[in-house]
Amino acid sequence: MDAIISILAILAGIIGVAGSILPGLPGTPVSWVGLLILYIWGSGTNAAGDEMTLKTLIVWGIVVAVVSVVDYFVPIYFTKVTGGSKYAERGAIVGLIAGIILTPIGMILGSFLGAFLFELYYTRQGAMQALKAAVGSFLGFITGTGLKTIVAVLIMWKIIVFAF
């Protein structure tokens, strides 16, 4: 039974890491569920035999909540700072989804090009303004995705430590 619990937790961690990069999957919350699985079924012990504490679970839950909120606002902030509009934000999302086909380069380029083209087409402020907005949107996307990925990988490491 412990092996099944460990496998489920590791799968949640893997899905969480993938979800921190791919749109549509809730990355860090799924990773945290992996920790929760180990905690609930009591399978969470490290190599020294120490069990996972409730404090560990709560701290990582707070980190996940904060990262999820920050990930929502960071792209908006970077886009606004560089003078972009909501169209640049939407274009970045459309480009990201279209770029999934050529992952990961396609996602990065798609996000940038989508923000640029949407800003250029919908605001009609010129190529330089659209480029600035695209850079801001892109930086926001990279920052949010990077933050989620770091947290998901750290949680995955915790899952591995407590699963074996």
PyMOL commands that set and color helices and strands:
alter all, ss='L'
color gray80, all
select helices_A, chain A and resi 2-21+27-40+54-81+86-102+105-123+127-163
alter helices_A, ss='H'
color red, helices_A
deselect
rebuild
show_as cartoon
